[in-house]
Amino acid sequence: MNQETWHSLVPNYDIYDTNINNFNELASFSFWSSQKRLAQSLKVFASSHNASQVCLVNAPDNPLYRTLIAEKLRAISDKPALTTESCDLKTLLGSYVTSQSGELVRYQPGLLKQAKDGIVVIPATLILKNSDNWCLIKAALMQQELSPLNVSGKTLIAEPIIENCACTIVVVGDRNQLADIDYIEPELLTGLGMFGELETEIALNSQSILSYLEFVRWLINQYQLPLLTHDGLHQLMAAGARYTEDQGYMPLDVLWTRTLLSQAAEFVDQSRINAQSIELALEHQRQRENYLPERALSDILDGQVIIETKGERVGQVNGLTVIDVPGHPLSYGEPARISCVIHFGDGDISDVERKAELGGNLHAKGMMIMQAFVSSALKLDEPLPYSASVVFEQSYCEVDGDSASLAELCSFVSALSEYPINQQIAVTGAVDQFGRVQAVGGLNEKIEGFFRVCQHQGFTGHQGVILPSANLKHLALDKEVINSIKSGDFHIWSVSNVDEAIPLIMGKPFRDEDESSVISKIAERIENYEKHEHPPTIVERIKNLFVKH
């Protein structure tokens, strides 16, 4: 087990300073210097030797990316490349209007006609919205003869318009949209078409750091933003680590990076974006989006939601959750009180969330894995003579994910052993069947959510969070939390297995030769139960009642 110093909790990119120091001297590079894989796919697709009629590109569903792709196609090929954001099928196939007598009144050629022998870039939504006309769209992809759409109602044209579709199509959409298209027509991905993917993250190393810096430099030039100072670039990378939830990855998201730098440009110092500019931009963003987190915190401080950050309790632990509210841009952390009660029974552990249909499949899986580990650790020859009930207290929406399984295990063994849990410490992490603690998501938000509750209820100097060791590289905590860790008011402990977590939160070893270990205490309770005469069952009590009479 390790109590982490603040240095290990902060992204540090000093090893890249040689490249960072030369950032403002970098030449202007293309967006595609960081998208070599997709650039190669488009080059092959635009080649005259390519036989594919369609290329499906996984990218954020935004016009910006479709425009970039169209520009790239024009640059690497002499073919015309047109793009549209319309979801109207007439835009693609064309349309015409006839008079009552069937004569042609107006004819509007579609993009397939306009881009003869060229390439048309369309949003995936155009196909999904017109799925009932899929046969027409597929005919276009197969380069068959087509007729534009008649928008005159029932009046037929005297001489039908027949067009030859000789262009290819690039369909751009996110992964969910492409999955829907694949459901409509599986052949697009397996036979008819090619596949390309825009990468929204880049793994940092001594070679790739230059590609990332070139991407940022291109973006600054493209949108005429102020240059970055040395500390400003470090702060941008720290914000990027929080966005990707991994210190080893940087975002290649044009929209996110442009938005952050544009907002930071409002606080520039001497026409350069520095670390303080980015910090102020992020702080203002949090203030704009912080109503719901503050409202949730006030419910805890007012006692409407019970969260204890002092003292000890048997069978009760502070778990950590991440709240995602539809229509709200910010995910935020909130502690959750997880409790467990024990009673005589057949060894069943009742997952109240699952029985109330408030627990998802992943949560149920985590609970079953936790039960399997406890049964293995106890080495029982027969079923546990106790049953348990585990619940997220004051939870009124669905709970999913396995990130609470370590906390649920702590509450369960505490209730079994009757050893209390330190309420000053919150727990997050998933457990496997061998007791290893596995990485979970949303660590920054979870830690900051518990930190703010401790801060407002009063620091004791012993409060903090237990998290998986594998999650340390995912941390990019708020400056206020880091300062509190520096001063010793708040703490972070990393663990790799249950044997390290239990002593931290319960003050007792989990399994040891020592009679005070948690496993020994549970075994002692089971042995004492088996030594004593079991209480009569309801049936036996009824029988005894009739015998007495």
C-alpha positions as CSV (number, residue, x, y, z in Angstrom):
1,M,0.0,0.0,0.0
2,N,1.2,3.5,-0.7
3,Q,0.3,7.0,0.5
4,E,0.9,9.0,-2.6
5,T,2.7,12.3,-2.6
6,W,1.3,15.1,-4.7
7,H,4.1,14.7,-7.3
8,S,2.7,11.4,-8.5
9,L,-0.8,12.9,-8.8
10,V,0.1,15.7,-11.2
11,P,0.8,15.2,-15.0
12,N,4.5,16.0,-15.6
13,Y,5.8,16.6,-19.1
14,D,9.2,18.0,-18.4
15,I,10.8,15.1,-20.3
16,Y,9.4,16.7,-23.5
17,D,10.8,20.2,-22.8
18,T,13.3,20.0,-25.7
19,N,10.4,19.9,-28.1
20,I,8.2,22.2,-26.1
21,N,10.8,24.9,-26.0
22,N,10.9,25.0,-29.8
23,F,7.1,25.0,-30.1
24,N,6.7,28.6,-31.4
25,E,9.4,28.1,-34.0
26,L,7.7,25.1,-35.5
27,A,6.7,25.6,-39.1
28,S,3.0,25.5,-40.1
29,F,1.9,21.9,-40.4
30,S,-1.3,20.3,-41.7
31,F,-3.9,18.8,-39.5
32,W,-3.1,15.5,-41.3
33,S,0.4,15.3,-39.8
34,S,-1.3,13.7,-36.8
35,Q,-3.8,11.6,-38.8
36,K,-1.4,9.5,-41.0
37,R,-3.6,6.4,-40.8
38,L,-6.8,8.2,-42.1
39,A,-4.7,10.1,-44.6
40,Q,-3.5,6.8,-46.0
41,S,-7.0,5.4,-46.2
42,L,-8.3,8.5,-48.1
43,K,-5.3,8.3,-50.5
44,V,-6.0,4.7,-51.3
45,F,-9.8,5.4,-51.7
46,A,-9.1,8.4,-54.1
47,S,-6.7,6.3,-56.2
48,S,-7.8,5.5,-59.7
49,H,-7.1,1.8,-59.0
50,N,-9.5,1.6,-56.1
51,A,-12.6,-0.5,-56.7
52,S,-14.5,0.5,-53.6
53,Q,-17.5,2.8,-54.2
54,V,-17.9,4.0,-50.6
55,C,-15.6,4.8,-47.7
56,L,-17.0,4.9,-44.2
57,V,-15.1,7.2,-41.9
58,N,-15.5,7.1,-38.1
59,A,-15.1,10.7,-36.9
60,P,-17.1,13.0,-34.6
61,D,-20.4,14.0,-36.2
62,N,-19.5,17.6,-37.0
63,P,-19.3,19.6,-40.3
64,L,-15.7,20.7,-39.4
65,Y,-14.3,17.2,-39.8
66,R,-16.3,16.5,-43.1
67,T,-14.9,19.8,-44.5
68,L,-11.3,18.8,-43.5
69,I,-11.8,15.4,-45.2
70,A,-13.1,17.0,-48.4
71,E,-10.1,19.4,-48.5
72,K,-7.8,16.5,-48.0
73,L,-9.4,14.6,-50.9
74,R,-9.0,17.6,-53.2
75,A,-5.3,17.9,-52.2
76,I,-4.4,14.3,-52.9
77,S,-6.5,13.8,-56.0
78,D,-7.4,15.6,-59.2
79,K,-11.0,14.5,-58.7
80,P,-13.6,17.0,-57.6
81,A,-14.8,16.6,-54.0
82,L,-18.1,18.0,-52.9
83,T,-19.6,18.0,-49.4
84,T,-23.1,18.6,-47.9
85,E,-24.7,18.8,-44.5
86,S,-28.2,18.4,-45.8
87,C,-30.2,15.3,-44.8
88,D,-32.6,15.7,-47.7
89,L,-32.2,12.9,-50.2
90,K,-33.0,15.3,-53.0
91,T,-29.6,17.0,-52.3
92,L,-27.8,13.7,-53.1
93,L,-30.0,12.3,-56.0
94,G,-31.4,15.5,-57.5
95,S,-35.0,16.5,-58.1
96,Y,-37.4,17.7,-60.8
97,V,-40.8,19.3,-61.1
98,T,-43.3,18.6,-63.9
99,S,-46.4,20.4,-65.2
100,Q,-49.8,18.8,-65.2
101,S,-49.2,17.5,-68.7
102,G,-45.9,15.8,-67.6
103,E,-43.5,18.3,-69.1
104,L,-40.3,19.1,-67.2
105,V,-40.6,22.5,-65.5
106,R,-37.6,22.6,-63.2
107,Y,-34.6,20.3,-62.8
108,Q,-32.0,20.4,-60.0
109,P,-29.1,18.0,-60.4
110,G,-27.9,16.3,-57.2
111,L,-24.4,16.1,-55.8
112,L,-23.9,12.7,-57.5
113,K,-24.5,14.4,-60.9
114,Q,-22.5,17.5,-60.0
115,A,-19.5,15.5,-58.9
116,K,-19.3,13.4,-62.0
117,D,-16.2,11.1,-61.7
118,G,-15.5,12.8,-58.4
119,I,-16.1,12.2,-54.7
120,V,-19.1,13.3,-52.5
121,V,-18.7,13.6,-48.7
122,I,-21.9,13.2,-46.8
123,P,-23.0,12.9,-43.2
124,A,-24.0,9.4,-41.9
125,T,-27.3,11.0,-40.8
126,L,-28.3,11.5,-44.5
127,I,-28.4,7.7,-44.9
128,L,-30.0,7.0,-41.5
129,K,-32.8,9.5,-42.0
130,N,-33.6,8.1,-45.4
131,S,-33.3,4.4,-44.6
132,D,-36.7,3.8,-46.2
133,N,-35.1,4.8,-49.5
134,W,-32.0,2.6,-48.9
135,C,-32.5,0.9,-52.3
136,L,-32.0,4.2,-54.1
137,I,-28.9,5.0,-52.0
138,K,-27.4,1.6,-52.5
139,A,-28.0,1.9,-56.3
140,A,-26.0,5.1,-56.1
141,L,-23.2,3.4,-54.2
142,M,-23.2,0.6,-56.8
143,Q,-22.9,3.2,-59.6
144,Q,-26.1,2.1,-61.3
145,E,-28.4,4.3,-63.4
146,L,-30.6,6.5,-61.3
147,S,-33.5,8.9,-61.7
148,P,-33.8,12.2,-59.7
149,L,-36.7,12.4,-57.3
150,N,-40.0,13.6,-58.6
151,V,-41.3,16.3,-56.3
152,S,-44.5,17.0,-58.3
153,G,-46.7,14.6,-56.5
154,K,-48.4,12.1,-58.8
155,T,-47.7,13.8,-62.1
156,L,-45.2,11.6,-64.1
157,I,-42.7,13.1,-66.5
158,A,-43.3,12.3,-70.1
159,E,-39.6,11.4,-70.8
160,P,-37.9,9.9,-67.7
161,I,-34.5,11.4,-66.6
162,I,-31.9,8.7,-66.4
163,E,-28.5,9.6,-64.9
164,N,-25.3,7.5,-64.7
165,C,-23.7,7.8,-61.2
166,A,-20.0,7.6,-61.7
167,C,-18.8,9.1,-58.4
168,T,-17.7,7.6,-55.1
169,I,-19.1,8.5,-51.7
170,V,-17.4,9.1,-48.3
171,V,-19.8,8.7,-45.4
172,V,-18.6,10.4,-42.2
173,G,-20.2,9.8,-38.8
174,D,-19.5,8.6,-35.3
175,R,-19.2,4.9,-34.3
176,N,-22.8,4.6,-33.2
177,Q,-24.1,6.0,-36.5
178,L,-21.8,3.7,-38.5
179,A,-23.1,0.8,-36.4
180,D,-26.6,1.6,-37.4
181,I,-25.6,1.8,-41.1
182,D,-23.8,-1.6,-40.7
183,Y,-27.1,-3.0,-39.3
184,I,-29.0,-1.7,-42.4
185,E,-26.4,-3.0,-44.9
186,P,-23.6,-5.2,-43.5
187,E,-22.0,-5.4,-46.9
188,L,-20.8,-1.7,-46.7
189,L,-18.1,-2.6,-44.2
190,T,-17.3,-6.1,-45.4
191,G,-17.6,-6.0,-49.1
192,L,-18.6,-2.8,-50.9
193,G,-16.6,-0.2,-49.0
194,M,-13.4,0.8,-47.2
195,F,-13.1,1.9,-43.6
196,G,-11.2,4.9,-42.2
197,E,-10.9,6.3,-38.7
198,L,-10.0,9.7,-37.4
199,E,-8.0,9.4,-34.2
200,T,-9.1,11.7,-31.4
201,E,-6.2,10.8,-29.1
202,I,-2.5,10.3,-29.5
203,A,-0.2,8.2,-27.2
204,L,2.7,10.4,-26.0
205,N,6.3,9.2,-26.5
206,S,9.5,10.7,-27.6
207,Q,8.5,10.3,-31.3
208,S,4.8,11.3,-31.1
209,I,5.2,14.4,-29.0
210,L,6.2,16.3,-32.2
211,S,3.0,15.2,-34.0
212,Y,1.0,16.5,-31.1
213,L,2.8,19.9,-31.0
214,E,2.4,20.2,-34.8
215,F,-1.3,19.6,-34.3
216,V,-1.6,22.4,-31.7
217,R,0.6,24.7,-33.9
218,W,-1.7,24.0,-36.9
219,L,-4.8,24.7,-34.9
220,I,-3.4,28.1,-33.6
221,N,-2.5,29.1,-37.2
222,Q,-5.8,27.8,-38.6
223,Y,-8.0,29.8,-36.2
224,Q,-5.6,32.7,-35.6
225,L,-5.2,32.2,-31.9
226,P,-2.4,33.6,-29.7
227,L,0.8,31.7,-29.3
228,L,1.4,29.6,-26.1
229,T,4.1,30.2,-23.6
230,H,6.2,27.3,-22.2
231,D,4.0,27.0,-19.0
232,G,0.9,27.6,-21.1
233,L,1.7,24.5,-23.2
234,H,2.3,22.5,-20.1
235,Q,-1.0,23.6,-18.7
236,L,-2.8,22.7,-22.0
237,M,-1.3,19.2,-21.8
238,A,-2.4,18.8,-18.2
239,A,-5.9,19.8,-19.2
240,G,-5.6,17.3,-22.1
241,A,-4.6,14.5,-19.7
242,R,-7.8,15.2,-17.7
243,Y,-9.9,15.2,-20.9
244,T,-8.5,11.9,-22.1
245,E,-8.4,10.5,-18.5
246,D,-4.8,9.3,-19.1
247,Q,-1.5,11.2,-18.5
248,G,0.0,9.3,-21.4
249,Y,-2.5,10.4,-24.0
250,M,-3.3,13.8,-25.6
251,P,-6.5,14.8,-27.3
252,L,-6.5,15.4,-31.1
253,D,-10.0,16.8,-30.8
254,V,-10.1,20.0,-32.8
255,L,-13.3,21.3,-31.2
256,W,-12.2,20.8,-27.6
257,T,-8.8,22.2,-28.1
258,R,-10.0,25.2,-30.1
259,T,-12.7,26.0,-27.6
260,L,-10.3,25.9,-24.6
261,L,-7.6,28.1,-26.4
262,S,-10.3,30.5,-27.6
263,Q,-11.6,31.0,-24.1
264,A,-8.0,31.2,-22.7
265,A,-7.3,34.0,-25.3
266,E,-9.7,36.2,-23.3
267,F,-7.1,36.2,-20.4
268,V,-3.9,36.5,-22.4
269,D,-0.8,38.1,-20.9
270,Q,1.4,40.1,-23.4
271,S,-0.5,38.5,-26.4
272,R,0.5,35.0,-25.3
273,I,-1.6,32.3,-23.7
274,N,0.1,31.2,-20.4
275,A,-0.8,28.7,-17.7
276,Q,-2.8,31.3,-15.8
277,S,-4.9,32.0,-18.9
278,I,-5.8,28.4,-19.3
279,E,-6.6,28.0,-15.6
280,L,-8.9,31.0,-15.7
281,A,-10.7,29.7,-18.8
282,L,-11.2,26.3,-17.0
283,E,-12.4,28.0,-13.8
284,H,-14.9,30.2,-15.7
285,Q,-16.1,27.1,-17.5
286,R,-16.6,25.2,-14.2
287,Q,-18.5,28.2,-12.8
288,R,-20.9,28.2,-15.7
289,E,-21.5,24.4,-15.4
290,N,-21.4,24.0,-11.6
291,Y,-25.0,24.5,-10.6
292,L,-25.9,20.8,-10.3
293,P,-22.7,19.8,-8.4
294,E,-23.2,22.6,-6.0
295,R,-26.9,21.7,-5.5
296,A,-25.9,18.1,-4.8
297,L,-23.3,19.2,-2.3
298,S,-25.8,21.5,-0.5
299,D,-28.1,18.4,0.0
300,I,-25.3,16.7,1.8
301,L,-24.3,19.7,3.9
302,D,-28.0,20.2,4.8
303,G,-28.3,16.6,6.0
304,Q,-30.8,15.7,3.3
305,V,-28.3,13.2,2.0
306,I,-26.3,11.5,4.8
307,I,-22.6,11.3,4.2
308,E,-20.3,10.9,7.2
309,T,-16.7,12.0,7.0
310,K,-15.7,11.4,10.6
311,G,-15.9,8.5,13.0
312,E,-16.4,4.8,12.5
313,R,-19.4,2.6,11.5
314,V,-19.8,-1.2,11.1
315,G,-21.0,-2.2,7.7
316,Q,-21.0,1.3,6.2
317,V,-18.5,2.7,3.8
318,N,-18.2,5.8,1.6
319,G,-18.2,4.8,-2.1
320,L,-17.5,7.1,-5.0
321,T,-19.8,7.7,-8.0
322,V,-19.8,9.8,-11.1
323,I,-23.1,11.5,-12.1
324,D,-24.0,12.0,-15.7
325,V,-27.1,14.1,-16.2
326,P,-28.7,14.1,-19.8
327,G,-28.5,17.6,-21.2
328,H,-25.8,18.7,-18.9
329,P,-22.2,19.0,-20.2
330,L,-20.4,18.2,-16.9
331,S,-19.9,14.9,-15.2
332,Y,-19.3,15.3,-11.5
333,G,-18.4,13.1,-8.6
334,E,-20.5,12.4,-5.6
335,P,-19.9,10.1,-2.6
336,A,-22.4,7.4,-1.9
337,R,-23.1,5.7,1.4
338,I,-22.9,1.9,0.9
339,S,-24.2,-0.2,3.7
340,C,-24.5,-3.9,4.5
341,V,-26.5,-5.7,7.2
342,I,-26.1,-9.3,8.2
343,H,-28.7,-11.8,9.4
344,F,-28.9,-15.6,9.8
345,G,-29.5,-17.3,6.5
346,D,-28.2,-19.5,3.7
347,G,-25.2,-17.4,2.6
348,D,-27.1,-15.4,0.0
349,I,-25.9,-11.8,-0.6
350,S,-28.9,-9.7,-1.6
351,D,-28.1,-6.9,-4.1
352,V,-30.9,-4.5,-3.3
353,E,-30.1,-2.3,-6.4
354,R,-30.5,-5.3,-8.7
355,K,-33.7,-6.5,-7.0
356,A,-35.3,-3.1,-7.2
357,E,-34.2,-2.9,-10.9
358,L,-32.0,0.0,-10.2
359,G,-28.7,-1.9,-10.8
360,G,-27.3,-2.5,-14.2
361,N,-25.7,-5.6,-15.6
362,L,-22.1,-4.5,-14.9
363,H,-23.0,-3.7,-11.3
364,A,-24.5,-7.1,-10.9
365,K,-21.4,-8.7,-12.4
366,G,-19.2,-6.8,-9.9
367,M,-21.3,-8.0,-7.0
368,M,-21.1,-11.6,-8.1
369,I,-17.3,-11.4,-8.5
370,M,-17.0,-9.9,-5.1
371,Q,-19.1,-12.7,-3.5
372,A,-16.9,-15.3,-5.3
373,F,-13.8,-13.8,-3.9
374,V,-15.1,-13.6,-0.3
375,S,-16.3,-17.2,-0.4
376,S,-12.8,-18.2,-1.7
377,A,-11.0,-16.2,0.9
378,L,-13.1,-17.8,3.8
379,K,-12.3,-21.3,2.5
380,L,-15.7,-22.6,3.7
381,D,-16.6,-26.3,3.5
382,E,-20.3,-25.4,3.5
383,P,-22.5,-22.3,2.8
384,L,-22.0,-19.3,4.9
385,P,-24.6,-19.4,7.8
386,Y,-25.3,-15.7,7.3
387,S,-27.1,-13.8,4.6
388,A,-26.4,-10.2,3.7
389,S,-28.2,-7.2,2.2
390,V,-26.0,-4.6,0.3
391,V,-27.4,-1.3,-0.8
392,F,-26.5,2.2,-2.1
393,E,-28.3,4.3,0.5
394,Q,-30.5,7.2,-0.7
395,S,-29.9,6.3,-4.4
396,Y,-32.9,6.9,-6.6
397,C,-31.6,6.3,-10.1
398,E,-29.8,3.4,-11.8
399,V,-26.4,2.3,-10.5
400,D,-24.1,0.6,-13.0
401,G,-20.5,-0.3,-13.4
402,D,-18.3,-2.4,-11.2
403,S,-16.2,0.4,-9.7
404,A,-18.0,0.1,-6.3
405,S,-17.2,-3.6,-5.8
406,L,-14.2,-2.9,-3.6
407,A,-16.3,-0.6,-1.4
408,E,-19.1,-3.2,-1.3
409,L,-16.7,-5.8,-0.3
410,C,-15.4,-3.6,2.6
411,S,-18.9,-3.1,3.9
412,F,-19.7,-6.8,3.6
413,V,-16.6,-8.0,5.5
414,S,-17.1,-5.3,8.1
415,A,-20.6,-6.4,8.8
416,L,-19.5,-10.1,9.0
417,S,-16.5,-9.4,11.3
418,E,-18.2,-6.5,13.2
419,Y,-15.0,-4.5,12.7
420,P,-15.9,-0.8,12.0
421,I,-14.9,1.2,8.9
422,N,-13.2,4.5,9.1
423,Q,-15.7,7.0,7.6
424,Q,-12.9,9.5,6.9
425,I,-11.8,7.4,3.9
426,A,-13.7,6.8,0.7
427,V,-13.1,3.8,-1.6
428,T,-13.2,3.1,-5.3
429,G,-12.0,0.2,-7.4
430,A,-13.1,-3.0,-9.0
431,V,-12.2,-6.4,-7.6
432,D,-11.5,-9.6,-9.4
433,Q,-12.0,-13.2,-8.1
434,F,-8.5,-13.3,-6.8
435,G,-8.8,-10.1,-4.8
436,R,-6.8,-7.9,-7.1
437,V,-8.0,-4.3,-7.3
438,Q,-8.6,-3.2,-10.9
439,A,-8.7,0.3,-12.6
440,V,-12.0,2.2,-12.9
441,G,-13.1,5.4,-14.7
442,G,-13.9,8.9,-13.6
443,L,-11.2,9.1,-10.9
444,N,-10.7,12.9,-11.0
445,E,-14.4,13.6,-10.6
446,K,-14.8,11.0,-7.8
447,I,-11.9,12.2,-5.7
448,E,-12.9,15.9,-6.1
449,G,-16.5,15.1,-5.1
450,F,-15.4,13.5,-1.8
451,F,-12.8,16.2,-1.3
452,R,-15.4,19.0,-1.4
453,V,-17.6,17.2,1.1
454,C,-14.7,16.8,3.5
455,Q,-13.7,20.4,2.9
456,H,-17.1,21.7,3.8
457,Q,-17.7,19.3,6.7
458,G,-14.2,20.1,8.1
459,F,-10.9,18.5,7.5
460,T,-9.5,16.2,10.2
461,G,-6.1,15.6,8.6
462,H,-6.8,11.9,8.1
463,Q,-9.4,12.0,5.2
464,G,-8.7,10.8,1.7
465,V,-9.4,8.2,-1.0
466,I,-8.3,4.7,-1.6
467,L,-7.9,3.9,-5.3
468,P,-6.4,1.3,-7.6
469,S,-2.7,1.6,-8.2
470,A,-3.4,1.2,-11.9
471,N,-5.4,4.4,-11.9
472,L,-2.5,6.7,-10.8
473,K,-1.6,7.5,-14.4
474,H,-5.2,8.7,-15.0
475,L,-5.1,11.5,-12.4
476,A,-5.1,15.2,-13.3
477,L,-6.6,16.6,-10.1
478,D,-7.9,20.2,-9.5
479,K,-5.3,22.6,-8.1
480,E,-7.2,23.0,-4.9
481,V,-7.1,19.3,-4.2
482,I,-3.3,19.1,-4.9
483,N,-2.7,22.0,-2.5
484,S,-4.7,20.2,0.2
485,I,-2.6,17.1,-0.3
486,K,0.5,19.2,-0.1
487,S,-0.6,20.6,3.2
488,G,-1.5,17.2,4.6
489,D,-5.3,17.9,4.9
490,F,-6.2,15.3,2.3
491,H,-4.6,12.0,1.2
492,I,-4.5,9.5,-1.6
493,W,-3.7,5.8,-1.0
494,S,-3.1,3.4,-3.9
495,V,-3.7,-0.3,-3.5
496,S,-3.2,-3.3,-5.8
497,N,-5.2,-5.9,-3.8
498,V,-7.8,-6.3,-1.1
499,D,-5.1,-7.2,1.5
500,E,-3.7,-3.7,1.2
501,A,-7.1,-1.9,1.2
502,I,-8.7,-3.5,4.3
503,P,-6.0,-2.5,6.8
504,L,-6.2,1.1,5.6
505,I,-10.0,1.5,6.1
506,M,-10.5,-1.0,9.0
507,G,-7.2,-0.9,10.9
508,K,-7.0,-4.7,10.8
509,P,-5.2,-7.1,8.5
510,F,-7.5,-8.9,6.1
511,R,-6.0,-12.4,6.3
512,D,-3.2,-13.2,8.7
513,E,-2.1,-15.7,11.3
514,D,-3.0,-13.1,13.8
515,E,-6.4,-13.8,15.5
516,S,-7.3,-10.1,15.0
517,S,-7.4,-10.4,11.2
518,V,-10.8,-9.8,9.5
519,I,-10.9,-13.4,8.1
520,S,-10.1,-14.8,11.6
521,K,-12.8,-12.8,13.2
522,I,-15.4,-13.9,10.6
523,A,-14.3,-17.6,11.0
524,E,-14.7,-17.1,14.8
525,R,-18.2,-15.8,14.4
526,I,-19.1,-18.8,12.1
527,E,-17.6,-21.3,14.6
528,N,-19.4,-19.7,17.5
529,Y,-22.7,-19.9,15.6
530,E,-22.1,-23.6,14.8
531,K,-21.3,-24.4,18.4
532,H,-24.5,-23.1,19.7
533,E,-27.9,-24.7,19.3
534,H,-29.6,-23.1,16.3
535,P,-32.8,-21.2,17.0
536,P,-35.9,-23.1,16.1
537,T,-37.5,-22.5,12.7
538,I,-41.1,-21.2,12.3
539,V,-42.3,-24.8,11.5
540,E,-40.6,-26.2,14.6
541,R,-42.2,-23.4,16.8
542,I,-45.6,-24.2,15.4
543,K,-45.1,-28.0,16.1
544,N,-44.0,-27.2,19.7
545,L,-47.0,-25.1,20.1
546,F,-49.4,-28.0,19.3
547,V,-47.4,-30.4,21.5
548,K,-47.8,-28.2,24.5
549,H,-51.5,-28.1,24.0
